[in-house]
Amino acid sequence: MAADIAEQPAGYDRLLSAEQAGAIARVAAVIAERRPRHVVFTARGTSDHAALYAAYLTEIRLGLPAGLASPSVVTVFGARPDLSDALVVGVSQSGGSPDLAEVLRVARASGALTLAVTNNPDSPLVGTAELSVDIAAGHERAVAATKTYTAELLALLMLVEGVRAGDGVLPADERAALARLPELAERTLSDDTPAQLAPRYRFAAQLVTTGRGYAYPTAREAALKLMETSYLPALAFSGADLLHGPLAMTDPDVPVLAVVGSGPGGQSMREVLPRLGERRADVVVVGSADVGAAARMAVPEVDERYAPLLDILPLQRLALALALARGEDPDSPRGLKKVTATM
C-alpha cells in the first residue's frame, strides 16, 4: 500500500503525457459531438467515489444532469430504463464486475452512448462499451485501492474538461495548471503529519468524515479506506447532511476528519466547523487553509476541482499508518480480495 501511494505523482504525470491526454481528448471529442442530454455513472466501492466526483464535475462544468445508477435495478430487478439520450459511464479499476458490464450492455442496447473508464483495457467492461478510457495506473499491489482511485479522478477530470472545450483538447491554461499536480502531489506526500496523527486514533471506536461539493467524495473514500484497512467504523456525511441529525453523535470521543477547501464547498464547511466545536468534537481538518481546528493535514492550495487529487493523499497515508498502529496488515484486509464480482 505504501508503494502504491508513493506512485501517484508518477501516475498523474503519465496521464498528462501527450499519449494519454490525446487518447482522452479523442473520447471527449466524440462525447461532445454526440451531445448527450444527461450522464449516468455506474460503479462500485472506491470507483463509486470517483464517479460521484465526476457527477459533480458534470453538473457544475457541463450543466448536464448527472447521477449514479444502482446496478441492481438492471441485474436484480430486470428493469430496462430508457437511456437513449444519455452518456452512461462505467467506472471500475478492474473492469471485471459483471453487474457494471450488464448495465452498460443494457444502456447501449437502449441507444445510450457508453464509456468504460478502467485500469484494464482488456476487461469485459471495455468489451461492452462503445468508448473506453485507460487510466494507465499500472499494477496495483494492495487490495485497498489508492493509485487507481486518483488516476480515475484525473482521467474523469480531463474527460469532462475536454467535453467542455468542445473538441476534447484542454485549454492551455488548464493544461498548465494540471501540469503542476505531480510536483504538488510529491510535496503533499512528503509531509509526515498523517503518521504523527495516527496514534491519536489508535483506540478510537468510531470516526466521522465530512466535506461538501468536490470534497464529499474525498470524505467517503477516506471513510472506506479506514474501514477496510483498520476495521474502524467510519461514517461519511456531506457537511450539510451532518447538520441534519448526525451531528448529535459527535463528541470528544468521536473524531471528525473534515475536508475543507478554499472554494465554495470549503466556504460552506466553515459553517459546519463551529457546530462541531460546540459538540467539543476532536476535529482534524484536511485542506489548504488554517481554519482554527485542533490539527490539520495541510495540502497546497489549488482550484477546488483539483483539490480531491491532493486531499485524499494524506488521508490514504493516515489509513495506512493507523492500520499499522492498530496492529493490522493493510495489504491484506480480512475477507477482501482485489476484484469483487457482484450481480
Secondary structure as GFF3:
##gff-version 3
##sequence-region A 1 343
A	DSSP	alpha_helix	2	6	.	.	.	ID=ss1
A	DSSP	alpha_helix	8	15	.	.	.	ID=ss2
A	DSSP	alpha_helix	18	34	.	.	.	ID=ss3
A	DSSP	beta_strand	38	43	.	.	.	ID=ss4
A	DSSP	alpha_helix	45	57	.	.	.	ID=ss5
A	DSSP	pi_helix	58	62	.	.	.	ID=ss6
A	DSSP	beta_strand	66	68	.	.	.	ID=ss7
A	DSSP	alpha_helix	71	75	.	.	.	ID=ss8
A	DSSP	beta_strand	86	92	.	.	.	ID=ss9
A	DSSP	alpha_helix	98	109	.	.	.	ID=ss10
A	DSSP	beta_strand	113	118	.	.	.	ID=ss11
A	DSSP	alpha_helix	124	128	.	.	.	ID=ss12
A	DSSP	beta_strand	131	134	.	.	.	ID=ss13
A	DSSP	alpha_helix	147	165	.	.	.	ID=ss14
A	DSSP	alpha_helix	172	178	.	.	.	ID=ss15
A	DSSP	alpha_helix	181	190	.	.	.	ID=ss16
A	DSSP	alpha_helix	193	197	.	.	.	ID=ss17
A	DSSP	three_ten_helix	198	201	.	.	.	ID=ss18
A	DSSP	beta_strand	207	211	.	.	.	ID=ss19
A	DSSP	alpha_helix	215	230	.	.	.	ID=ss20
A	DSSP	beta_strand	234	238	.	.	.	ID=ss21
A	DSSP	alpha_helix	239	243	.	.	.	ID=ss22
A	DSSP	three_ten_helix	246	249	.	.	.	ID=ss23
A	DSSP	beta_strand	256	259	.	.	.	ID=ss24
A	DSSP	alpha_helix	264	269	.	.	.	ID=ss25
A	DSSP	alpha_helix	272	278	.	.	.	ID=ss26
A	DSSP	beta_strand	283	287	.	.	.	ID=ss27
A	DSSP	beta_strand	295	298	.	.	.	ID=ss28
A	DSSP	alpha_helix	308	325	.	.	.	ID=ss29
###
